[in-house]
Amino acid sequence: MVKQKDAVFSAVCAVRGSTEFSSAVELTKEERSAVQASLIAGFQGGNIAFQGDATDTTKLTSYVSGLV
């Protein structure tokens, strides 16, 4: 099971195609959507540590929005 901060970093790296960042990453709307979709899938699949209800899509979407 992956920690949330590691999952966010991995998702951003996958979307950006890099693991090297010289400053804070500002995602475009499309990149942000892709990162959020990846995280939601990870939470629902049980791959990312989460103590809430991963089946409640509305709450999960709101939660993930705050992570990104």
Secondary structure as GFF3:
##gff-version 3
##sequence-region A 1 68
A	DSSP	alpha_helix	4	16	.	.	.	ID=ss1
A	DSSP	alpha_helix	29	44	.	.	.	ID=ss2
A	DSSP	alpha_helix	57	67	.	.	.	ID=ss3
###
